[in-house]
Amino acid sequence: MALTGLDIFKLLPKTNCKKCGVPTCLAFAMQLAQKRAKLEDCPYVSDEAKAKLAAAAAPPMRKVAFGSGDARVQVGQETVMFRHEEKFHNPTVVAVSVSDKLSGQQLNERIERINALQFERVGTRIGVKAAVVINESGRADDFVRVCEAVSKGSSLALILVTQSLEAMRAAATKLAPAKPLLAAATRGTAEAMAKIARDAGCPLAAKGESVEELAEVSEKIKAGGVEDIVLWLDAPSLREQLYGLSRMRALALKRLFRPIGYPVIAFGGGGTADRQSAAAIALACKYAGIVVVDTIEPWAILPVLTAVMNIYSDPQKPVQVEPKVYAIGEPGVDSPLMFTTNFSLTYYTVESDVEASRVSSYILVVDTEGTSVLTAYSGDKLNEKSVAEAMAKHSVDKLVRHRKIIIPGYVAVLSGKIEEATGWEVLVGPRECSMLPKYLRETWV
């Protein structure tokens, strides 16, 4: 059980030196207990106290990394139950399974299709981050063969799934440099699996049918010398799985129950691609660090990746694009010039509709600290002054000769002020961005 603030205070030097940035040792102890300070901030704490306080100072959920080089991913180290409390730190890793029953062309095609599950959304690359090799054949040689094929044919991180000690030992030994995640140790195999993981230098998943069993298995793995652990709750239904994962999150973060203080891997189940997609999104929300699906349909994977991107974006820091002039197509001196804000979703929506118009144009992006048009206008971040400054900064007068600028229809009220501030003729564009193609083709003069 985690130490209380008073327990920690008893182990501190009690000098009240303030070198930690806190007025008293008691206040510092309280901050340590709440995970708001680091033990190394105290310059006089003894080595004995450091050892005793290590557990109290550690994050409530351990960070676990697997994969190597560019394929390396990390999960865990979360500190809050809900995103609005702070933010979530390490996005859910979306992984796709590969059966070791596959061979030849079928195996190569599946690897290629998994590799292709990469997309671009609002200027950010999102995609599948791991491949999961499952020992469905029950044979060690087939398992090793497919593991090696996936490792050679893909740049993704690897997760190796087998209950066979023989298969796991052989695959982990071969692929140790790639640092795969090994899954999974059970109550009966925890000690042996821990030895394999320790010898290979790989993280290990603990598998159990209940939260209590997972706590027991994780403690056995830790006693076996493996610190990097992932939890696999093998619940009989999605409902029970979601309830169990929520309970585990609360135990780790609210109760600081260390045996459950690890990231979670969850399997999206079987069934149709759309059912797998829905289950994976639910699991990412509550609170899987790794979600494994079987489908390789892009239309089923993209919603999962989009959901993860949305969940793990910082709610206090909007996704932004660089404020500058963007050329869409091949615009010239007579091409339309319009402006929008640097909120990423707003810009890429405008960009998409301008591209759809087939009218080469310039888009001036005004810095509104990542807020949308109406939000920026309401907060006085989008006004005639900010627009005029952006026009001058990016020398739009050298790009076009017509001295006309199209403004968003929702801020038509600014048209007169912008004309006075810039000397340019203001054209009020449509209120809805979807009407831009028609406007540019039919109204722009």
C-alpha positions in Angstrom: 0.0 0.0 0.0 1.2 3.5 -0.8 2.7 5.6 2.0 0.7 8.5 3.3 2.0 12.1 3.5 2.8 11.6 7.2 4.6 8.3 6.6 6.7 10.1 4.0 7.3 13.1 6.3 8.9 10.8 8.9 11.5 9.7 6.4 12.5 13.3 5.3 15.3 15.3 6.9 12.9 17.8 8.4 15.2 20.8 7.8 12.6 23.0 6.1 15.4 24.3 3.9 13.0 25.2 1.0 15.5 24.0 -1.6 12.8 21.7 -2.9 10.7 24.7 -3.8 8.2 24.0 -1.0 8.1 26.0 2.3 8.2 22.9 4.7 9.2 19.3 4.6 5.6 18.4 5.6 4.2 20.3 2.6 6.8 18.5 0.4 5.7 15.1 1.8 2.1 15.9 1.1 3.0 16.7 -2.5 5.0 13.5 -2.9 2.0 11.5 -1.7 -0.2 13.2 -4.3 2.4 12.7 -7.1 2.9 16.4 -7.5 6.6 16.4 -6.6 9.7 14.3 -7.3 11.9 12.8 -4.5 15.1 14.0 -6.2 13.9 17.6 -5.5 15.0 17.1 -1.9 18.9 17.6 -1.7 19.2 16.1 1.8 17.2 12.9 1.7 19.2 9.8 2.8 19.8 6.7 0.7 17.9 4.7 3.2 14.9 7.0 2.9 15.2 7.0 -0.9 14.9 3.2 -0.9 11.8 3.3 1.3 10.2 6.1 -0.6 10.8 4.7 -4.1 7.4 3.1 -4.2 5.7 6.2 -3.0 7.5 8.4 -5.5 6.9 6.1 -8.4 4.1 6.9 -10.9 0.8 5.1 -10.1 0.9 3.4 -13.5 4.2 2.1 -14.9 5.4 3.1 -18.4 6.1 0.1 -20.5 7.9 0.2 -23.9 8.3 -2.5 -26.5 9.7 -2.6 -30.0 13.0 -1.1 -31.1 14.2 1.8 -33.2 11.5 3.6 -35.1 9.0 0.8 -34.1 9.3 1.5 -30.4 6.1 2.3 -28.7 5.2 3.0 -25.1 2.1 2.6 -23.1 1.0 3.4 -19.5 2.3 6.2 -17.2 -1.3 7.6 -17.0 -2.1 9.7 -14.0 -5.8 10.6 -14.3 -9.1 8.8 -14.7 -10.6 11.4 -17.0 -8.9 13.5 -19.7 -10.2 16.8 -18.6 -8.4 16.4 -15.2 -5.1 16.9 -17.0 -4.6 14.8 -20.2 -3.8 11.3 -21.3 -0.1 10.7 -22.1 0.6 7.6 -24.2 -2.0 6.9 -26.9 -3.5 3.5 -27.2 -1.5 1.2 -29.5 -3.8 -0.3 -32.2 -2.5 -3.7 -33.2 -3.6 -6.3 -35.8 -3.2 -10.1 -35.4 -1.4 -12.6 -37.6 -2.1 -16.3 -37.2 0.9 -18.7 -37.3 -1.2 -21.0 -39.4 -0.6 -18.7 -42.4 2.3 -19.3 -44.8 3.5 -18.4 -48.2 1.6 -15.8 -50.2 -1.2 -15.6 -47.7 1.2 -14.6 -44.9 3.0 -12.1 -47.1 -0.3 -10.5 -48.3 -1.5 -10.1 -44.7 1.7 -8.5 -43.6 1.5 -6.1 -46.6 -2.0 -5.2 -45.8 -1.2 -4.6 -42.1 1.7 -2.4 -43.1 -0.6 -0.3 -45.4 -2.9 0.6 -42.5 -1.5 4.1 -42.2 -3.5 7.3 -42.7 -3.3 11.0 -42.6 -5.8 13.0 -40.6 -5.7 16.8 -40.1 -2.1 16.8 -41.0 -1.1 14.0 -38.6 0.0 10.5 -39.5 -1.9 7.8 -37.7 -1.8 4.1 -38.1 -1.4 0.6 -36.7 1.7 0.4 -34.5 2.0 -3.3 -33.7 1.6 -6.7 -35.2 0.4 -9.6 -33.0 1.6 -13.1 -33.9 -0.8 -15.7 -32.3 0.3 -19.3 -31.9 -2.9 -20.8 -33.2 -1.1 -23.8 -34.6 0.2 -25.0 -31.3 3.6 -25.7 -32.8 6.8 -23.9 -31.8 8.4 -24.1 -35.2 5.5 -22.5 -37.0 5.3 -19.8 -34.3 8.9 -18.9 -34.7 8.7 -19.0 -38.5 5.8 -16.5 -38.6 7.3 -14.3 -36.0 10.5 -14.0 -38.0 8.5 -13.3 -41.2 6.5 -10.5 -39.6 9.7 -9.1 -38.1 11.4 -9.0 -41.4 8.4 -7.9 -43.5 7.2 -5.1 -41.2 8.5 -2.2 -39.3 5.9 -2.5 -36.6 6.4 -3.4 -33.0 5.8 -7.1 -32.2 3.6 -8.8 -29.7 4.0 -12.6 -29.3 1.0 -14.5 -28.0 1.3 -18.1 -26.9 0.7 -20.2 -23.8 3.5 -22.6 -24.8 6.7 -22.2 -22.9 8.6 -23.9 -25.6 7.2 -21.7 -28.4 7.7 -18.5 -26.3 11.3 -19.4 -25.4 12.2 -20.1 -29.0 10.6 -17.0 -30.4 11.8 -14.7 -27.6 15.4 -15.9 -28.1 15.3 -15.3 -31.8 13.6 -11.9 -31.7 15.1 -10.5 -28.5 16.8 -7.6 -30.4 13.3 -6.4 -31.6 12.2 -6.3 -27.9 8.7 -7.8 -28.5 6.0 -7.8 -25.8 5.5 -11.4 -24.7 2.0 -12.6 -23.9 1.1 -14.1 -21.6 2.0 -15.5 -18.2 -0.7 -17.1 -16.2 -0.9 -18.2 -12.6 0.6 -21.5 -13.5 3.4 -20.3 -15.8 4.3 -16.9 -14.2 7.7 -18.0 -12.9 8.8 -19.8 -16.1 7.5 -17.0 -18.4 9.2 -14.4 -16.2 12.5 -16.2 -16.7 12.1 -16.2 -20.5 11.2 -12.5 -20.5 14.1 -11.6 -18.1 16.6 -13.6 -20.2 15.4 -11.9 -23.4 15.1 -8.5 -21.9 11.4 -8.2 -23.0 8.3 -6.9 -21.2 5.7 -9.6 -20.3 1.9 -9.6 -20.1 0.1 -11.1 -17.2 -3.2 -12.9 -18.0 -6.0 -13.6 -15.6 -9.8 -14.0 -15.6 -10.3 -11.5 -12.7 -8.6 -8.4 -11.3 -7.6 -10.4 -8.2 -5.9 -13.1 -10.3 -4.1 -10.4 -12.4 -2.7 -8.9 -9.2 -1.4 -12.2 -8.1 0.2 -13.0 -11.4 1.8 -9.6 -11.7 3.4 -10.0 -8.3 4.8 -13.4 -9.3 6.3 -11.9 -12.5 7.8 -9.0 -10.6 9.3 -11.4 -8.1 10.8 -13.2 -11.1 12.8 -10.2 -12.0 10.6 -8.5 -14.6 9.5 -5.0 -14.0 7.9 -4.1 -17.3 4.4 -5.8 -17.1 1.2 -5.4 -19.1 -2.1 -6.7 -17.9 -4.5 -8.9 -19.9 -8.0 -9.3 -18.4 -9.5 -12.3 -20.0 -13.1 -11.5 -19.3 -16.0 -13.5 -20.9 -17.8 -10.5 -22.4 -17.1 -6.9 -23.6 -19.3 -5.6 -20.8 -17.4 -7.4 -18.1 -14.1 -6.4 -19.7 -15.0 -2.7 -19.7 -16.1 -2.9 -16.1 -12.9 -4.7 -15.1 -10.7 -2.2 -16.9 -12.4 0.7 -15.2 -12.0 -0.9 -11.9 -8.3 -1.6 -12.5 -7.8 2.1 -13.5 -9.4 3.2 -10.3 -7.4 0.8 -8.2 -4.1 1.9 -9.8 -4.7 5.7 -9.8 -7.0 6.3 -6.9 -5.9 3.6 -4.5 -2.3 3.4 -5.7 -2.6 -0.4 -5.7 0.8 -1.3 -7.2 0.0 -4.9 -8.4 -2.5 -3.3 -10.8 -0.4 -0.3 -11.7 0.4 -1.3 -15.2 -1.0 -0.7 -18.7 -3.6 -3.0 -20.2 -3.8 -5.0 -23.4 -7.3 -5.9 -24.7 -8.6 -8.0 -27.6 -11.4 -6.6 -29.7 -13.0 -10.0 -30.1 -14.2 -11.8 -33.1 -17.2 -11.2 -35.4 -17.6 -8.8 -38.3 -15.2 -6.0 -38.9 -17.6 -3.3 -37.8 -18.2 -5.1 -34.5 -14.5 -5.4 -33.9 -14.1 -1.7 -34.7 -16.9 -0.7 -32.2 -15.4 -2.9 -29.5 -11.9 -1.6 -30.1 -13.1 2.0 -29.7 -14.9 1.1 -26.5 -11.8 -0.5 -25.1 -9.6 2.4 -26.0 -12.0 4.7 -24.1 -12.0 2.4 -21.0 -8.8 2.2 -20.7 -6.8 -0.2 -22.9 -3.2 0.8 -23.6 -3.1 -1.8 -26.4 -6.1 -2.9 -28.5 -5.8 -5.9 -30.8 -8.1 -6.6 -33.7 -8.2 -9.2 -36.4 -9.7 -7.2 -39.2 -7.5 -5.6 -41.8 -10.2 -3.5 -43.5 -9.1 0.1 -43.7 -12.6 1.4 -43.2 -12.8 -0.5 -39.9 -9.4 0.5 -38.6 -9.6 4.2 -39.4 -12.5 5.0 -37.0 -10.5 3.3 -34.2 -7.4 5.3 -34.9 -9.4 8.5 -35.2 -11.0 7.8 -31.8 -7.6 7.2 -30.2 -6.3 10.5 -31.7 -9.3 12.4 -30.3 -9.1 10.8 -26.8 -5.4 11.4 -26.5 -5.2 15.0 -27.8 -4.5 17.5 -25.1 -7.8 19.2 -24.1 -5.9 22.2 -23.0 -3.9 22.6 -26.2 -5.8 22.5 -29.5 -4.2 20.9 -32.5 -2.9 23.7 -34.6 -1.4 24.3 -38.1 1.4 26.8 -38.8 0.0 30.3 -39.4 1.1 31.2 -43.0 -0.2 31.3 -46.6 -1.0 27.9 -48.1 -1.2 27.5 -51.9 -3.9 25.1 -53.0 -3.3 23.9 -56.5 -1.2 26.3 -58.6 -2.6 29.8 -57.8 -1.4 33.0 -59.5 -1.9 36.7 -59.2 -5.6 36.5 -60.1 -6.4 33.6 -57.8 -8.8 33.9 -54.8 -7.4 34.7 -51.4 -9.3 33.8 -48.3 -8.5 33.5 -44.6 -9.3 31.0 -41.8 -7.9 30.3 -38.3 -5.1 28.0 -37.4 -7.3 25.4 -35.6 -6.3 22.2 -37.4 -9.7 20.8 -38.0 -11.0 24.2 -39.4 -8.0 24.6 -41.7 -8.1 21.1 -43.2 -11.9 21.3 -43.7 -11.4 24.5 -45.6 -8.5 23.1 -47.5 -10.5 20.0 -48.5 -13.4 22.1 -49.8 -11.1 24.4 -51.8 -9.4 21.4 -53.4 -12.9 20.0 -54.3 -13.7 23.3 -56.1 -10.7 22.8 -58.5 -10.1 26.5 -58.2 -6.5 27.2 -57.4 -6.5 29.5 -54.4 -4.5 31.0 -51.5 -5.5 30.4 -47.9 -4.1 32.8 -45.3 -4.1 31.1 -41.9 -4.4 33.6 -39.0 -2.9 32.8 -35.6 -5.9 32.5 -33.2 -4.1 30.2 -30.7 -5.7 27.1 -32.3 -9.3 28.2 -31.9 -12.1 27.9 -34.5 -13.6 30.9 -36.4 -16.5 31.6 -34.1 -14.6 30.8 -30.9 -11.7 33.1 -32.0 -14.1 35.9 -32.9 -16.0 35.5 -29.5 -12.7 35.7 -27.7 -11.5 38.7 -29.7 -8.6 36.6 -31.1 -10.0 37.1 -34.6 -10.5 40.7 -35.5 -9.6 43.3 -38.0 -6.2 43.9 -36.3 -5.2 40.2 -36.3 -6.3 39.8 -39.9 -4.4 42.9 -41.0 -1.3 41.9 -39.2 -1.4 38.4 -40.8 -1.8 39.9 -44.2 1.2 42.2 -43.7 3.4 39.6 -42.1 2.9 37.1 -45.0 3.0 39.8 -47.8 -0.3 38.7 -49.4 -0.1 41.9 -51.5 2.8 40.3 -53.4 0.8 37.2 -54.1 -2.3 38.7 -55.8 -3.0 41.9 -57.7 -6.8 42.2 -57.2 -6.7 43.2 -53.5 -9.8 41.2 -52.7 -10.0 38.9 -49.7 -12.8 36.4 -48.9 -13.7 36.1 -45.3 -15.8 33.4 -43.5 -19.5 34.0 -43.6 -19.8 33.6 -39.9 -17.8 36.7 -39.3 -19.4 38.9 -41.9 -19.8 41.6 -39.2 -16.0 42.2 -39.5 -16.1 43.1 -43.2 -16.3 46.8 -42.8 -13.6 46.9 -40.1 -11.3 44.7 -42.2 -11.7 47.0 -45.2 -10.8 50.0 -43.1 -7.8 48.3 -41.5 -6.4 46.9 -44.7 -7.7 49.0 -47.6 -8.7 45.7 -49.3 -12.1 44.9 -50.7 -13.8 42.2 -48.5 -16.0 39.5 -50.0 -18.1 37.6 -47.6 -17.9 33.9 -48.2 -20.5 31.2 -47.3 -21.3 30.4 -43.7 -20.9 26.7 -44.3 -17.6 25.5 -45.6 -19.2 22.9 -47.7 -20.6 25.7 -49.9 -17.1 26.9 -50.8 -16.7 24.9 -54.0 -19.9 26.4 -55.4 -18.9 29.9 -54.2 -15.5 29.8 -55.8 -16.8 28.5 -59.1 -19.9 30.7 -59.4 -19.4 33.8 -57.2 -15.7 34.6 -57.2 -14.9 37.3 -59.7 
